Amino acid sequence: MKAVKFLSVVILGLFLTTTVHAKDLKIASVDLARVFDNYQKTKEYDAVLQKEAGAYQKQHDDMVNKIRDAQGKLALLKEDEKQKLQVDIEKQKTDLLGFDRQKRIELAQKHDNKVKEILLEIEKIVTDIAQKENYTFILDNRFLIYGDKDLNMSERVLKALNDSYPGKK
């Protein structure tokens, strides 16, 4: 019983000590998704990625049309020529599947690398602000149930990012 009382006193003491130190905390939040989406570099990269995806789609469509054209010719050919063309069609289908797989992987890797790069830039800006202004915590809004709007520094972070971006318009 004495151990339980002693443990309760220790826990209460730790709680009170933590509460006293909590008064010195300086906390803010950032809407990371909003900052990411509205960063000029993200917008420019999205345009580049859409252009690359469009070029990929055109190559894909050209390959599909070539296969369809070859399939349309099958009915007009003699049996031995049909066999040769059918083998060629199967090879084209295999090439198309490989092309699709390779392009999807390439586009996903490019996207992931650019997202990481942008998130690191955002983290650096947030860290710089936090250190200069002695913040204890900067929280991402996705994990907040409630946060005072006056403590949200998303606009400041976004402005700092866009101002420091060399490709800004």
Backbone as ProteinMPNN parsed JSONL, in Angstrom:
{"seq_chain_A": "MKAVKFLSVVILGLFLTTTVHAKDLKIASVDLARVFDNYQKTKEYDAVLQKEAGAYQKQHDDMVNKIRDAQGKLALLKEDEKQKLQVDIEKQKTDLLGFDRQKRIELAQKHDNKVKEILLEIEKIVTDIAQKENYTFILDNRFLIYGDKDLNMSERVLKALNDSYPGKK", "coords_chain_A": {"N_chain_A": [[0.819, -1.186, 0.0], [1.973, 1.22, 0.766], [3.767, 1.537, -1.284], [2.123, 2.045, -3.466], [1.036, 4.521, -2.74], [3.365, 6.038, -2.674], [4.166, 5.845, -5.358], [1.994, 7.133, -6.568], [2.365, 9.747, -5.585], [4.795, 10.393, -6.806], [4.065, 10.282, -9.54], [2.114, 12.308, -9.573], [3.77, 14.455, -8.918], [5.46, 14.524, -11.173], [3.547, 15.142, -13.118], [2.704, 17.699, -12.286], [5.121, 19.096, -12.546], [5.505, 18.909, -15.306], [3.278, 20.343, -16.148], [3.91, 22.902, -15.228], [6.148, 23.473, -16.818], [4.903, 23.448, -19.251], [3.764, 25.906, -19.591], [5.723, 27.448, -20.722], [5.823, 26.678, -23.323], [5.837, 27.172, -26.841], [3.782, 27.025, -29.437], [2.757, 26.152, -32.733], [0.902, 25.648, -35.805], [0.828, 24.02, -39.025], [-0.644, 23.762, -42.154], [0.178, 21.322, -43.871], [-0.493, 19.958, -46.257], [-1.874, 21.929, -47.698], [0.114, 23.889, -47.953], [1.993, 22.452, -49.45], [0.505, 21.93, -51.834], [0.073, 24.524, -52.791], [2.52, 25.618, -53.239], [4.696, 27.123, -55.492], [6.636, 25.653, -56.869], [5.623, 23.061, -56.703], [3.315, 23.314, -58.244], [4.442, 23.896, -60.766], [5.914, 21.571, -61.178], [3.853, 19.686, -61.264], [2.681, 20.365, -63.7], [4.754, 19.686, -65.463], [4.894, 16.942, -64.991], [2.342, 16.153, -65.869], [2.623, 16.713, -68.572], [4.622, 14.872, -69.284], [3.214, 12.525, -68.712], [1.216, 12.737, -70.611], [2.72, 12.494, -72.97], [3.63, 9.897, -72.648], [1.142, 8.588, -72.729], [0.432, 9.068, -75.377], [2.398, 7.611, -76.763], [1.699, 5.07, -75.851], [-0.924, 4.846, -76.909], [-0.311, 4.908, -79.648], [1.081, 2.504, -79.92], [-0.952, 0.671, -79.256], [-2.778, 1.195, -81.321], [-1.274, 0.321, -83.508], [-1.189, -2.417, -82.972], [-3.923, -3.01, -83.168], [-4.368, -2.393, -85.878], [-2.819, -4.371, -87.085], [-4.199, -6.629, -86.179], [-6.583, -6.272, -87.522], [-5.82, -6.851, -90.111], [-5.481, -9.543, -90.133], [-7.647, -11.232, -90.954], [-7.593, -10.991, -93.685], [-5.413, -12.289, -94.655], [-3.438, -15.124, -95.859], [-3.196, -18.426, -94.452], [-0.53, -19.163, -93.571], [0.711, -16.668, -93.517], [-0.899, -15.438, -91.652], [-0.149, -16.758, -89.312], [2.485, -15.837, -88.939], [2.0, -13.076, -88.632], [0.373, -13.16, -86.368], [2.188, -14.021, -84.419], [3.853, -11.811, -84.435], [2.029, -9.881, -83.507], [1.557, -10.809, -80.897], [4.099, -10.419, -79.83], [4.207, -7.625, -79.986], [2.17, -6.997, -78.161], [3.313, -7.954, -75.794], [5.531, -6.282, -75.688], [4.178, -3.858, -75.345], [3.022, -4.195, -72.788], [5.363, -4.355, -71.237], [6.434, -1.821, -71.776], [4.414, -0.168, -70.676], [4.597, -0.904, -67.949], [7.257, -0.14, -67.355], [7.168, 2.657, -67.849], [5.233, 3.491, -65.996], [6.548, 2.91, -63.6], [8.802, 4.586, -63.864], [7.561, 7.156, -63.93], [6.315, 7.146, -61.424], [8.545, 6.992, -59.729], [9.86, 9.407, -60.369], [7.905, 11.201, -59.506], [7.749, 10.545, -56.734], [10.373, 11.208, -55.913], [10.403, 13.981, -56.416], [8.363, 14.841, -54.709], [9.487, 14.198, -52.222], [11.689, 15.93, -52.29], [10.419, 18.456, -52.308], [8.997, 18.331, -49.885], [11.143, 18.26, -48.098], [12.157, 20.821, -48.497], [10.031, 22.344, -47.502], [10.066, 21.464, -44.855], [12.55, 22.503, -44.079], [12.119, 25.3, -44.21], [10.076, 25.565, -42.279], [11.464, 24.676, -40.019], [13.485, 26.63, -39.888], [11.936, 28.956, -39.315], [10.835, 28.135, -36.882], [13.128, 27.884, -35.265], [14.207, 30.503, -35.328], [12.19, 31.93, -34.095], [11.833, 30.723, -31.7], [10.041, 28.489, -31.302], [8.516, 25.732, -29.697], [7.101, 23.524, -30.597], [5.947, 22.67, -33.846], [3.141, 21.768, -35.396], [1.521, 19.491, -37.657], [-1.468, 20.18, -39.308], [-3.103, 18.027, -39.989], [-3.056, 16.267, -37.899], [-4.263, 17.458, -35.827], [-6.954, 17.945, -33.637], [-8.163, 20.181, -32.788], [-7.247, 23.548, -33.261], [-6.114, 26.793, -32.638], [-6.798, 29.33, -34.915], [-5.151, 31.524, -35.109], [-2.689, 30.546, -34.507], [-1.831, 29.208, -36.677], [0.564, 28.891, -39.068], [0.696, 28.581, -41.791], [0.382, 30.308, -44.055], [2.582, 32.034, -43.757], [4.705, 30.23, -44.042], [4.242, 29.296, -46.642], [4.528, 31.693, -48.091], [7.235, 32.258, -47.542], [8.435, 30.048, -48.786], [7.653, 30.373, -51.522], [8.774, 32.888, -52.003], [11.453, 32.302, -51.804], [11.839, 30.6, -53.879], [13.527, 30.062, -56.863], [12.362, 29.892, -59.382], [10.103, 31.4, -59.332], [7.154, 33.19, -60.328]], "CA_chain_A": [[0.0, 0.0, 0.0], [2.87, 2.368, 0.818], [4.371, 1.661, -2.617], [1.123, 2.66, -4.332], [0.973, 5.933, -2.367], [4.615, 6.653, -3.106], [4.098, 5.93, -6.812], [1.01, 8.179, -6.871], [2.994, 11.032, -5.302], [5.798, 10.604, -7.849], [3.347, 10.585, -10.783], [1.532, 13.627, -9.403], [4.878, 15.403, -9.003], [5.853, 14.621, -12.587], [2.472, 15.84, -13.817], [2.768, 19.11, -11.92], [6.334, 19.638, -13.145], [5.229, 19.023, -16.732], [2.319, 21.428, -16.316], [4.624, 24.16, -15.036], [6.974, 23.698, -18.004], [4.041, 23.62, -20.412], [3.486, 27.33, -19.749], [6.791, 28.021, -21.529], [5.751, 26.149, -24.674], [5.375, 28.027, -27.928], [3.298, 26.026, -30.387], [2.041, 26.626, -33.914], [0.545, 24.557, -36.702], [0.977, 24.264, -40.457], [-1.437, 22.89, -43.013], [1.217, 20.832, -44.775], [-1.073, 19.642, -47.569], [-2.174, 23.203, -48.358], [1.398, 24.507, -48.309], [2.545, 21.642, -50.537], [-0.279, 22.121, -53.055], [0.12, 25.912, -53.264], [3.907, 25.997, -53.483], [4.88, 27.319, -56.936], [7.442, 24.544, -57.399], [4.713, 21.927, -56.846], [2.458, 23.582, -59.395], [5.243, 23.745, -61.981], [6.256, 20.163, -61.367], [2.636, 18.994, -61.689], [2.526, 20.623, -65.139], [5.774, 18.874, -66.141], [4.487, 15.544, -64.865], [1.202, 15.946, -66.761], [3.15, 16.704, -69.938], [5.28, 13.573, -69.461], [2.166, 11.503, -68.739], [0.573, 12.875, -71.916], [3.626, 11.915, -73.973], [3.563, 8.443, -72.436], [-0.158, 8.12, -73.207], [0.465, 9.097, -76.84], [3.184, 6.447, -77.19], [0.871, 3.908, -75.54], [-2.005, 4.794, -77.893], [0.279, 4.541, -80.942], [1.372, 1.066, -79.877], [-2.245, -0.027, -79.286], [-3.318, 1.328, -82.682], [-0.482, -0.549, -84.385], [-1.661, -3.784, -82.715], [-5.274, -3.117, -83.742], [-4.232, -2.44, -87.338], [-2.324, -5.704, -87.435], [-5.29, -7.584, -85.952], [-7.549, -6.075, -88.598], [-5.292, -7.45, -91.345], [-5.433, -11.009, -90.003], [-8.703, -11.902, -91.722], [-7.322, -10.87, -95.11], [-4.175, -12.996, -95.01], [-3.414, -16.577, -95.967], [-2.949, -19.077, -93.153], [0.876, -19.074, -93.141], [0.98, -15.265, -93.204], [-1.617, -15.175, -90.403], [0.681, -17.283, -88.217], [3.597, -14.901, -88.746], [1.469, -11.826, -88.091], [-0.109, -13.428, -85.004], [3.387, -14.039, -83.574], [4.274, -10.418, -84.331], [1.051, -9.204, -82.642], [1.823, -11.234, -79.521], [5.318, -9.72, -79.414], [3.844, -6.228, -79.775], [1.414, -6.934, -76.906], [4.293, -8.122, -74.711], [6.297, -5.028, -75.643], [3.289, -2.838, -74.783], [2.938, -4.427, -71.345], [6.653, -3.956, -70.667], [6.511, -0.366, -71.895], [3.511, 0.389, -69.663], [5.176, -1.157, -66.618], [8.454, 0.69, -67.214], [6.791, 4.073, -67.775], [4.56, 3.737, -64.709], [7.587, 2.909, -62.566], [9.587, 5.817, -64.035], [6.76, 8.305, -63.516], [6.119, 7.068, -59.97], [9.819, 7.333, -59.087], [10.063, 10.849, -60.531], [6.939, 11.855, -58.622], [8.176, 10.343, -55.345], [11.591, 11.994, -55.669], [10.062, 15.405, -56.371], [7.597, 15.058, -53.473], [10.464, 14.208, -51.122], [12.467, 17.172, -52.406], [9.573, 19.571, -51.896], [8.726, 18.202, -48.445], [12.362, 18.664, -47.388], [12.216, 22.285, -48.549], [9.03, 22.84, -46.552], [10.588, 21.184, -43.507], [13.64, 23.446, -43.787], [11.524, 26.611, -43.933], [9.39, 25.483, -40.99], [12.511, 24.592, -38.996], [14.11, 27.961, -39.78], [11.011, 29.834, -38.597], [10.726, 27.646, -35.498], [14.354, 28.206, -34.529], [14.342, 31.956, -35.203], [11.151, 32.482, -33.228], [11.82, 29.91, -30.471], [8.89, 27.611, -31.163], [8.79, 24.425, -29.105], [6.494, 22.548, -31.503], [5.155, 23.051, -35.006], [2.355, 20.568, -35.67], [0.813, 19.402, -38.924], [-2.908, 20.275, -39.058], [-3.787, 16.741, -40.172], [-3.066, 15.525, -36.652], [-4.907, 18.277, -34.807], [-8.401, 17.907, -33.525], [-8.505, 21.592, -32.686], [-6.116, 24.466, -33.193], [-6.462, 28.21, -32.786], [-6.414, 29.787, -36.254], [-4.071, 32.505, -34.981], [-1.433, 29.825, -34.349], [-1.536, 28.535, -37.934], [1.571, 29.664, -39.801], [0.757, 28.071, -43.164], [0.593, 31.404, -45.006], [3.968, 32.496, -43.622], [5.575, 29.2, -44.616], [4.03, 29.314, -48.087], [5.146, 32.92, -48.611], [8.693, 32.083, -47.475], [8.802, 29.086, -49.83], [7.505, 30.97, -52.846], [9.734, 33.975, -52.126], [12.803, 31.752, -51.963], [11.889, 29.739, -55.065], [14.125, 30.815, -57.976], [11.514, 29.853, -60.571], [8.827, 32.072, -59.064], [6.649, 34.038, -61.423]], "C_chain_A": [[0.869, 1.258, 0.0], [3.494, 2.613, -0.555], [3.417, 2.351, -3.577], [1.025, 4.154, -4.032], [2.215, 6.668, -2.859], [4.602, 6.87, -4.624], [3.113, 7.027, -7.248], [1.602, 9.56, -6.657], [4.018, 11.364, -6.376], [5.122, 10.989, -9.161], [2.728, 11.968, -10.71], [2.609, 14.709, -9.511], [5.348, 15.603, -10.429], [4.812, 15.396, -13.386], [2.527, 17.339, -13.531], [3.989, 19.788, -12.532], [6.128, 19.863, -14.641], [4.278, 20.186, -16.99], [3.0, 22.781, -16.177], [5.466, 24.468, -16.272], [6.129, 23.955, -19.247], [3.712, 25.094, -20.632], [4.526, 28.004, -20.64], [6.752, 27.554, -22.984], [5.268, 27.212, -25.652], [5.053, 27.074, -29.074], [2.594, 26.719, -31.545], [1.686, 25.411, -34.77], [0.737, 25.006, -38.148], [0.075, 23.268, -41.176], [-0.504, 22.422, -44.13], [0.675, 20.555, -46.178], [-1.347, 20.92, -48.357], [-0.896, 23.887, -48.807], [2.002, 23.775, -49.507], [1.828, 21.953, -51.852], [-0.143, 23.526, -53.639], [1.532, 26.447, -53.472], [4.109, 26.05, -55.002], [5.658, 26.164, -57.567], [6.564, 23.305, -57.611], [3.843, 22.111, -58.079], [3.221, 23.395, -60.707], [5.591, 22.286, -62.236], [5.026, 19.365, -61.805], [2.415, 19.171, -63.185], [3.52, 19.776, -65.935], [5.361, 17.403, -66.129], [3.296, 15.239, -65.771], [1.65, 15.89, -68.219], [3.83, 15.357, -70.227], [4.245, 12.451, -69.545], [1.425, 11.546, -70.073], [1.412, 12.27, -73.027], [3.624, 10.388, -73.87], [2.253, 7.9, -73.017], [-0.204, 8.09, -74.735], [1.25, 7.897, -77.376], [2.373, 5.167, -76.984], [-0.22, 3.749, -76.602], [-1.491, 4.404, -79.272], [0.567, 3.046, -81.003], [0.084, 0.252, -79.959], [-2.842, 0.03, -80.686], [-2.574, 0.439, -83.675], [-0.92, -2.012, -84.21], [-3.044, -3.986, -83.343], [-5.231, -3.199, -85.271], [-3.775, -3.822, -87.784], [-3.417, -6.751, -87.24], [-6.352, -7.473, -87.043], [-7.119, -6.718, -89.908], [-5.329, -8.976, -91.309], [-6.429, -11.724, -90.896], [-8.415, -11.912, -93.227], [-6.144, -11.718, -95.588], [-4.386, -14.5, -95.148], [-2.962, -17.152, -94.631], [-1.5, -18.95, -92.687], [1.262, -17.639, -92.785], [0.285, -14.857, -91.9], [-0.769, -15.596, -89.209], [1.815, -16.306, -87.894], [3.108, -13.6, -88.099], [0.975, -12.013, -86.663], [1.065, -13.45, -84.017], [3.872, -12.599, -83.354], [3.328, -9.632, -83.403], [1.305, -9.553, -81.178], [3.081, -10.552, -78.969], [5.023, -8.248, -79.128], [3.058, -6.054, -78.468], [2.345, -7.054, -75.703], [5.124, -6.854, -74.552], [5.463, -3.906, -75.013], [3.184, -2.982, -73.266], [4.235, -4.006, -70.642], [6.836, -2.452, -70.67], [5.651, 0.299, -70.824], [4.106, 0.259, -68.257], [6.369, -0.231, -66.364], [8.093, 2.164, -67.039], [6.09, 4.395, -66.459], [5.574, 3.801, -63.58], [8.403, 4.19, -62.646], [8.827, 7.038, -63.533], [6.549, 8.316, -62.001], [7.403, 7.447, -59.227], [10.1, 8.833, -59.193], [9.155, 11.621, -59.581], [7.39, 11.749, -57.162], [9.413, 11.176, -55.011], [11.28, 13.484, -55.549], [9.26, 15.727, -55.11], [8.538, 15.119, -52.274], [11.257, 15.509, -51.116], [11.66, 18.369, -51.895], [9.284, 19.51, -50.401], [9.948, 18.579, -47.61], [12.518, 20.183, -47.395], [11.228, 22.903, -47.561], [9.519, 22.646, -45.122], [11.687, 22.172, -43.128], [13.093, 24.823, -43.438], [10.841, 26.612, -42.567], [10.409, 25.448, -39.851], [13.188, 25.934, -38.798], [13.224, 28.923, -38.997], [10.943, 29.435, -37.129], [11.959, 28.02, -34.679], [14.516, 29.703, -34.316], [13.368, 32.532, -34.176], [10.921, 31.651, -31.958], [10.534, 29.123, -30.26], [9.345, 26.295, -30.554], [8.296, 23.326, -30.044], [5.822, 23.259, -32.662], [4.45, 21.768, -35.433], [1.703, 20.644, -37.046], [-0.687, 19.374, -38.613], [-3.645, 18.949, -39.2], [-3.924, 15.981, -38.862], [-3.714, 16.306, -35.513], [-6.409, 18.034, -34.808], [-8.906, 19.344, -33.473], [-7.217, 22.402, -32.638], [-6.598, 25.89, -33.435], [-5.937, 28.694, -34.135], [-5.277, 30.8, -36.209], [-2.706, 31.833, -34.852], [-1.038, 29.065, -35.62], [-0.595, 29.422, -38.749], [1.706, 29.222, -41.255], [1.05, 29.173, -44.181], [2.031, 31.925, -44.952], [4.938, 31.516, -44.265], [5.462, 29.219, -46.136], [4.674, 30.545, -48.721], [6.671, 32.789, -48.62], [9.173, 31.121, -48.554], [8.774, 29.741, -51.209], [8.469, 32.123, -53.057], [11.153, 33.467, -52.369], [12.958, 30.895, -53.211], [12.425, 30.527, -56.26], [13.249, 30.847, -59.227], [10.212, 30.587, -60.402], [8.463, 33.025, -60.19], [6.12, 35.332, -60.882]], "O_chain_A": [[0.553, 2.239, -0.673], [3.722, 3.759, -0.944], [3.842, 3.151, -4.41], [0.942, 4.967, -4.953], [2.128, 7.775, -3.39], [4.976, 7.936, -5.113], [3.384, 7.762, -8.197], [1.367, 10.46, -7.464], [4.097, 12.512, -6.814], [5.561, 11.927, -9.827], [2.803, 12.729, -11.674], [2.386, 15.753, -10.122], [5.605, 16.732, -10.848], [5.161, 16.215, -14.236], [2.409, 18.152, -14.448], [3.903, 20.929, -12.987], [6.533, 20.894, -15.177], [4.459, 20.934, -17.952], [2.697, 23.708, -16.928], [5.492, 25.611, -16.727], [6.585, 24.604, -20.188], [3.409, 25.49, -21.757], [4.235, 29.032, -21.253], [7.569, 27.994, -23.792], [4.409, 28.034, -25.333], [5.936, 26.405, -29.61], [1.924, 27.736, -31.365], [2.118, 24.293, -34.491], [0.799, 26.198, -38.449], [0.042, 22.084, -40.842], [-0.413, 23.045, -45.188], [1.322, 20.886, -47.172], [-1.077, 20.979, -49.557], [-0.828, 24.408, -49.92], [2.464, 24.403, -50.46], [2.474, 22.211, -52.868], [-0.235, 23.7, -54.854], [1.71, 27.607, -53.842], [3.73, 25.118, -55.712], [5.355, 25.751, -58.687], [6.741, 22.582, -58.591], [3.656, 21.181, -58.864], [2.7, 22.801, -61.65], [5.565, 21.824, -63.376], [5.144, 18.46, -62.632], [2.006, 18.231, -63.867], [3.163, 19.21, -66.968], [5.469, 16.71, -67.141], [3.247, 14.17, -66.38], [1.118, 15.108, -69.007], [3.632, 14.776, -71.294], [4.384, 11.534, -70.355], [1.047, 10.502, -70.606], [0.885, 11.61, -73.923], [3.618, 9.685, -74.88], [2.249, 6.882, -73.71], [-0.809, 7.192, -75.321], [0.821, 7.245, -78.328], [2.363, 4.287, -77.845], [-0.421, 2.656, -77.133], [-2.152, 3.654, -79.991], [0.323, 2.401, -82.023], [0.037, -0.756, -80.663], [-3.354, -0.972, -81.185], [-3.183, -0.129, -84.58], [-1.01, -2.755, -85.187], [-3.302, -5.012, -83.973], [-5.966, -3.976, -85.879], [-4.296, -4.372, -88.755], [-3.547, -7.666, -88.054], [-6.949, -8.475, -87.437], [-7.961, -7.089, -90.725], [-5.219, -9.624, -92.35], [-6.087, -12.721, -91.531], [-8.94, -12.755, -93.955], [-5.912, -11.845, -96.79], [-5.352, -15.069, -94.639], [-2.413, -16.441, -93.789], [-1.262, -18.656, -91.515], [2.047, -17.416, -91.863], [0.804, -14.04, -91.14], [-0.683, -14.875, -88.215], [2.07, -15.993, -86.731], [3.712, -13.092, -87.155], [1.14, -11.12, -85.832], [0.941, -12.948, -82.9], [4.248, -12.218, -82.245], [3.783, -8.812, -82.606], [1.268, -8.675, -80.316], [3.128, -10.159, -77.804], [5.521, -7.687, -78.152], [3.258, -5.074, -77.75], [2.184, -6.341, -74.712], [5.39, -6.406, -73.436], [5.983, -3.101, -74.239], [3.253, -1.988, -72.543], [4.201, -3.377, -69.585], [7.327, -1.871, -69.702], [6.103, 1.219, -70.142], [4.107, 1.216, -67.482], [6.48, 0.38, -65.302], [8.65, 2.842, -66.176], [6.326, 5.451, -65.872], [5.47, 4.654, -62.698], [8.672, 4.819, -61.623], [9.376, 7.859, -62.8], [6.599, 9.372, -61.371], [7.353, 8.143, -58.213], [10.528, 9.457, -58.222], [9.584, 12.576, -58.934], [7.411, 12.746, -56.441], [9.485, 11.779, -53.941], [11.826, 14.169, -54.684], [9.46, 16.781, -54.506], [8.402, 15.988, -51.413], [11.469, 16.114, -50.064], [12.172, 19.191, -51.136], [9.322, 20.537, -49.723], [9.805, 19.156, -46.532], [12.964, 20.765, -46.407], [11.553, 23.867, -46.868], [9.404, 23.542, -44.286], [11.747, 22.628, -41.985], [13.546, 25.446, -42.478], [11.007, 27.55, -41.788], [10.229, 26.119, -38.835], [13.441, 26.338, -37.663], [13.707, 29.628, -38.111], [10.988, 30.287, -36.242], [11.838, 28.427, -33.524], [14.92, 30.131, -33.235], [13.682, 33.497, -33.478], [9.943, 31.853, -31.238], [9.997, 29.096, -29.153], [10.43, 25.802, -30.86], [8.981, 22.326, -30.26], [5.206, 24.311, -32.491], [5.105, 20.79, -35.793], [1.375, 21.726, -37.533], [-1.123, 18.62, -37.744], [-4.701, 18.763, -38.596], [-4.813, 15.14, -38.724], [-3.709, 15.859, -34.366], [-7.039, 17.933, -35.861], [-9.946, 19.672, -34.044], [-6.225, 21.981, -32.043], [-7.396, 26.143, -34.337], [-4.767, 28.492, -34.458], [-4.519, 30.92, -37.171], [-1.678, 32.476, -35.064], [-0.028, 28.361, -35.635], [-0.927, 30.562, -39.076], [2.737, 29.47, -41.881], [1.879, 28.988, -45.072], [2.625, 32.221, -45.989], [5.878, 31.92, -44.95], [6.472, 29.165, -46.838], [5.298, 30.443, -49.777], [7.322, 33.168, -49.594], [10.212, 31.355, -49.173], [9.744, 29.672, -51.964], [8.943, 32.328, -54.175], [11.95, 34.113, -53.049], [14.07, 30.505, -53.567], [11.847, 31.547, -56.635], [13.39, 31.752, -60.05], [9.302, 30.435, -61.217], [9.314, 33.576, -60.889], [5.653, 36.176, -61.647]]}, "name": "protein", "num_of_chains": 1, "seq": "MKAVKFLSVVILGLFLTTTVHAKDLKIASVDLARVFDNYQKTKEYDAVLQKEAGAYQKQHDDMVNKIRDAQGKLALLKEDEKQKLQVDIEKQKTDLLGFDRQKRIELAQKHDNKVKEILLEIEKIVTDIAQKENYTFILDNRFLIYGDKDLNMSERVLKALNDSYPGKK"}
